[in-house]
Amino acid sequence: MNSDVWNLNDYNSQKLDWQNCYGEFECSSFKVPVDYDDMSKENFVLKVLRHNALDQQDKLGSIVVNPGGPGGSAVHYAFNAKYVVSDALLEKYDIVGFDSRGINNSEEIRCLSDSEEDNFLNADGSDGTAESVASLIAISKDFAAKCAKSAGEKLGHLSTLEAAKDMEILRNLLNEKKLNYLGKSYGTYLGTLYASLFPNSVGRMVLDGAVDPSASLREQQLTQAIGFDGALNNYLASQNKFTLADIQALLLKSKTDPMEDATGREATQSLVITAIAQTLYDPNEGWRELSKLLNQAINDEDPTAIFELADFYNNRDESGSYYSNQNDISIMITCLDWEDSRTVEQMRSDREAFVKAAPIFGRYLYFAGLSCKYWKAKPQLPKTQLSEINTSPIIIIGVTGDPATPYKWSQELNKVFPNSKLLTLKGEGHTGHNQGNECVDSAVDSYYLTGKIRQSALICA
C-alpha cells in the first residue's frame, strides 16, 4: 500500500469546494472509496448540489434528499427544491442532493447503447412460452455481460449499502451533527440502511413510500404487481368509458399486431404496459393521461400517447437517446441489494401465481429479476440487523392505494423503527408528501421545523 492511499479519516476530512452553478445553486464533489473493505482500490467522485436556505442566519441545517429509483438523480431532485419541499423548509434548510455511485453525474455507468436499450426494454416473456423465455434469457445474459464490461472492478460496488456509507461521509463534510433526510420510494431503503449503520447520526428523517427491507425480491415483485393491478382497477372504477376487457384487448393486440408511428416504431406490449404503469403513479394527472392513451389507442389506432408515456418512464427523448442511465443502474443496484435463491426455472414456474394474483401486471413482473441470475458480482448485503433500528423519532409515510410501494410496506417499516410514527394518507398514488395534501405536508413541515411529532394518530385523507 503506497502513501497516497486514503483511509476513512482522509475521506471524512475532505473540504467541499462549493461553486455557483445553475443560477441559484451551488455544486461540489467529494471522493468515496470504491471498496470500503479495501481502500487501496480506486475512488468514486460523487457530485453534490445544494439550494441554500433563504434564511442563512437562523437556518436549521441541511436536509439531504433522495427521489428513489433505484438510480434516480438526487442532484436533479435538489435542483427542483422549490417543488420538493415547502417555502417554510426552503427558508430554514439547505436542500442537498448527491448522485450516488455510478448514477448520472457521479461517474455514470451505462451497459447498453441506445438501440440496445430499446431492444432490452422491448424484451417480453409475459406469455411464458419456451420461445419467449429463451429470448428473455439470452438478452438478460447479454445485459449482465455488458454491464460487467462497462463497470469493470466497480461492478460489485454499486450497492445501496455502500451508498449509505457514502452518505455518512457527506454528513461529515456538511458539518452536520445529525443527518436530516427526506427519502422517497427506494430512497427509503437508502435511509433505512443508513440508520442501521449509523443510528446515532440520524436526525430528522422522513421515509415516504416505504420499501420493506425484509421483503424478498420475489415478494417485492409480486406485491408491486398486485399494487399496480389494484390501482388500475381503481382507475377503471372511477370512470365508465373503458373496461378491464379493453385493457386486455389492447395488450393482446400490441403483441400480435402492434400499432406503428410514422417512423415505423412499434408500440410493443412492453411499451404499452410501461405507459399504463406510468399513469398509475398519480391519480390526478396520471389518470387523465391514461384516459387519453386508451382513447387514442383503442378508438383512433394512434400510439402517440403510448410512446410519450413509456419514453418518459424510461428516460428516452424524442430523438431516441436515453438521457439518464437509470434503466441500467437500477438493475445493477438491485442485483447487489437483494439475494434471490430461485433458479430460472423456479422463476418461470412463478408465472401462474403472479398472474392469478395480478392478472394484468403479474405476467410482466414474474421475471423482473432475471438479469441478476447472470450477474458477475455478489450481492452486498447488510451485516446489521434490519429488524429493530433505534434512532431518534422519525416519520414514515404510507399511502393506502400506493401501487409501487404498497401501504403494508410502510406498516412493516414502522415496526422496524421503534421510535417511528406512521403517517397514513388514505388515497391513491405513489408517495404522500408534497402531493397537495395539506394534512401530510403540515405534519412533515412541523416535524422538520420543531423536531417534534404529534402523539395522536397521523391519518390524513
C-alpha positions, 0 to 999 in steps of 0.5 A: 500500500503506497502513501497516497492511499486514503483511509476513512479519516482522509475521506471524512476530512475532505473540504467541499469546494462549493461553486455557483452553478445553475443560477441559484445553486451551488455544486461540489464533489467529494471522493468515496472509496470504491471498496470500503473493505479495501481502500487501496482500490480506486475512488468514486467522485460523487457530485453534490448540489445544494439550494441554500436556505433563504434564511442563512442566519437562523437556518436549521441545517441541511436536509439531504434528499433522495427521489428513489429509483433505484438510480434516480438523480438526487442532484436533479431532485435538489435542483427542483427544491422549490417543488420538493419541499415547502417555502417554510423548509426552503427558508430554514434548510439547505436542500442537498442532493448527491448522485450516488455511485455510478448514477448520472453525474457521479461517474455514470455507468451505462451497459447498453447503447441506445438501440440496445436499450430499446431492444432490452426494454422491448424484451417480453416473456409475459406469455411464458412460452419456451420461445419467449423465455429463451429470448428473455434469457439470452438478452438478460445474459447479454445485459449482465455481460455488458454491464460487467464490461462497462463497470469493470472492478466497480461492478460489485460496488454499486450497492445501496449499502455502500451508498449509505456509507457514502452518505455518512461521509457527506454528513461529515463534510456538511458539518452536520451533527445529525443527518436530516433526510427526506427519502422517497420510494427506494430512497427509503431503503437508502435511509433505512440502511443508513440508520442501521449503520449509523443510528446515532447520526440520524436526525430528522428523517422522513421515509415516504413510500416505504420499501420493506427491507425484509421483503424478498425480491420475489415478494417485492415483485409480486406485491408491486404487481398486485399494487399496480393491478389494484390501482388500475382497477381503481382507475377503471372504477372511477370512470365508465368509458373503458373496461378491464376487457379493453385493457386486455384487448389492447395488450393482446393486440400490441403483441400480435399486431402492434400499432406503428408511428410514422417512423415505423416504431412499434408500440410493443406490449412492453411499451404499452404496459410501461405507459399504463404503469406510468399513469398509475403513479398519480391519480390526478394527472396520471389518470387523465393521461391514461384516459387519453392513451386508451382513447387514442389507442383503442378508438383512433389506432394512434400510439402517440400517447403510448410512446410519450408515456413509456419514453418518459418512464424510461428516460428516452427523448424524442430523438431516441437517446436515453438521457439518464442511465437509470434503466441500467443502474437500477438493475445493477443496484438491485442485483447487489441489494437483494439475494434471490435463491430461485433458479430460472426455472423456479422463476418461470414456474412463478408465472401462474401465481403472479398472474392469478394474483395480478392478472394484468401486471403479474405476467410482466413482473414474474421475471423482473429479476432475471438479469441478476441470475447472470450477474458477475458480482455478489450481492452486498448485503447488510451485516446489521440487523434490519429488524429493530433500528433505534434512532431518534423519532422519525416519520414514515409515510404510507399511502393506502392505494400506493401501487409501487410501494404498497401501504403494508410496506410502510406498516412493516417499516414502522415496526422496524423503527421503534421510535417511528410514527406512521403517517397514513394518507388514505388515497391513491398514488405513489408517495404522500408528501408534497402531493397537495395534501395539506394534512401530510405536508403540515405534519412533515413541515412541523416535524422538520421545523420543531423536531417534534411529532404529534402523539395522536394518530397521523391519518390524513385523507 
